[in-house]
Amino acid sequence: MAENKLTFLTEVELPPSCFLSEAIDWIAFGRVPQMQHHTDGSSDGIVDYRFYWREMPENFEPHFDYPWFDRLEFESLGIPVTEEYFEAAEKCYLEFVHDLPKRIKEYESNKGTYIEPEDGKRIYLYAERASEARAKLLELGPLQSLVDEVEARFKPHYDVACAKIFQLLALEKIRCQSLNIDRWERLYDDGERREAAIFEDVPATAFSLGMDWSKNELLLAGERHGAMRVSTQEILDHRSILLQSGKPISVEQFGTFYTSSNIARTNRRSKIGRRSVVDWGLLETRLEEMARAGALPDGKESCIYELIVFAESELGKGPSRTAVQRNLRSQLDAHYAQN
């Protein structure tokens, strides 16, 4: 890092609400949620992309702004830096290395499955996939182990953040809301998109320290709830309990920007963008493979279910029925036009 190199800073605009998981990251690691300005030409004006009814279901999950831990986060939390971590984390990013052994096993169990194009040459789809997955595991397995070892050092800080916000949620000092996903799908199918996007208060008794705070979803009265959110103002109202104090630095201000010459610099690369919960290209490929192999289910609804199950197996999380319909509509219609 060059000596006396200026860092330019600008203000962060907080959104009215953020995902519960974003609030945890804010409390634990200082990752402040930022307003995601969005306009689609409607009369709604400029809104935050999160929880905006016209963009559902694509905005049921937060951005993935932080694919790995930043050097400044190591420094702020007093965690020793392992230099090899950053390159290893970048290589493993979105490769789902932990799922590779399961995938290999499933591919091998179907290695006899093939398609036979017009040229008569058989293509063994799963045998080739198994070979690719084994090669990827051989390359990335040791790197993922290093990433897991380093990131485990951050877990105590994450657990403390969960405990802090749990206490305030349980005492109803902070309110959390969620979207009833089952209700949303029913109303969406009936064309009631705006009515579907009504959030409900989550009862204080629904929270537990043992829940998965990163998922933004839970089961209430037998129905799926997701897109869990909290007010950023309520987080600020309890900042003396929730938010950590930072290291003081000297800052100068001119116009709308601030400058500092004694601030450490981030090594975070430009990975910011909306996270796709599902790899739609993978699901489209799966659909075409089933079609070529003559293995399409009898009806469109059954096919959608098969794609959801496939996504859960391959990616660890499946999309909603409505999301499959919306993202693969033309492909599904092409195969089931007669229905």
Order of alpha helices (4+ residues) and beta strands (2+ residues): beta-beta-alpha-beta-beta-alpha-alpha-alpha-alpha-alpha-beta-alpha-alpha-beta-beta-beta-alpha-alpha-beta-beta-alpha-alpha-alpha-alpha
